[in-house]
Structures are given as C-alpha cells and as structure tokens.
Amino acid sequence: MESAASRSFLKGHAGPVIALAVVAILAIAFPAYRWFLLISVAIGCLVAVILWLWHKLHPLEEKDVENKRPLGLG
C-alpha cells in the first residue's frame, strides 16, 4: 500500500506537469511520436468540435430528463 507522502506528491499540478514533460521528451527524442501525437490531438479536436456542435444544435431540454430525483428525496 502506498504511503500518504508518496501519493501527495502527485496531487495538484505536479501530475499533469510530469505527464506533459514525459510527452515533450518523447516527442523530442523520437520523431515517430510527433506524428502520433499530432494525429491524436487532431482527432481529439475533431471529436470535441463535433460534440460541441451537436450539443449546440440539439440542446438538452427539461422534458428529455426522465427522473430528476432518482432517490425520491426532496
């Protein structure tokens, strides 16, 4: 089991910063990773734009939500 001190290191901004550093190092060291990252980011942006447009053109309405209080509270 991990100690609290080792897990607290990855809380906050340290985790994403380390992940970005690893990605940057791989992109610099290996040219094939650049293409993979470029294609992955492009696909992610395309999916994000499609989902944004879909929800902009088809907004969620009150009648679309069936059970507003699933536990029957309130």
N, C-alpha and C positions, 0 to 999 in steps of 0.2 A: 504494500500500500504506500502511496506517495505521501510525503510529509507536507505539512501546510506551507513550509518555506519554499519548497520546490514548485508548488502549484501557484503561489502568489506571484512568482516571477513572470508568469505568462498572463497575468491579469492586466487589464488596462490596455495600453498602447504597445506594449512590448511584443505581443504575439503577432499582430499584423505587420509591425516593423520588421521583425525577424523573417516572416514569410516573404515580404517584398524584397528583402535583402537576398534571400536564397534565390528567388526568381530572377533578380537582376544579375546575380553572379552566374547562374546557369545560362542566361541569355547572352552574357558577355563571353563566357567560356566556350559555349557550344552553339555554333551557328544554326543547327537544326532546331534548337529550342526557340530561336527567334521566330521562325516560321510557324511553329506550333503555337506559340503564344499569340502571334499576330492573328492567325486564323481563329483561335479560341476566343480572343477578345472581339473580333469581328462578328462571329456567330452569336456571342453573348449580347452585343449591342443590337444586332438584328432582332433577336428574340425580345429584348427589352422594348424596342420600338414597336414591334408588332403587338405585344401585350398592352403597352400604353395606348396605342391607337384603338385596340379592341375595347378597352375599358372606357375610353373617352367617347366612343361611338355607341357603346352599349352599357350605360351606367347601371349600377345595381340599384334597384328600387325597393321600396318598403314591402311591396307585395311579393317580391322574389324571396324574401326571408321567411321561411315557414314557421319555425319555432323560435320565437325571440327569447323565451325563458325556458330552456330545456329542463331545469331543475324545479320549475314551478315556484321560484322564490319571488317575493315582492309582488 
